[in-house]
Amino acid sequence: MNENELSAIIVDCCFQVHTKLGPGLLESVYEAVLCYELQKRGLEIRRQAAIPVIYEEVKLDLGFRADIIVEDLVIVELKSVETLAPVHPKQLLTHLRLCGLKLGLLVNFNVVLIKDGIRRIVNNL
């Protein structure tokens, strides 16, 4: 399965979660339920996965974490905020670069329509 096929499944899972729960909950709630939905579909996930920084060939474990990494191909960064800040997509792109991954989904669950809360972020895809 490639990144685009996987992202379609992830987006559908986000839609299911948002339809059942609606906006306004804590990010941690959406993370737990989305992980459950992804695993129900047989996908391998890593939750709160550590992202090391490699600087001049020195690996630094500085506490950066990706909310969810699906099948070691797609990073899903979750938010539950009124408005995404301009830095949020930039942070996800940096996480993609540090992990050597090509696709990330920035998902804000605090919206009326989930389609308005999902942004694809690509790193040389």
Secondary structure, DSSP 8 states (H G I E B T S, - for coil): --HHHHHHHHHHHHHHHHHHH-S-S-HHHHHHHHHHHHHHTT--EEEEEE--EEETTEEE----EEEEEETTTEEEEEE--SS--THHHHHHHHHHHHHT-SEEEEEE-SSSSGGGGEEEEES--
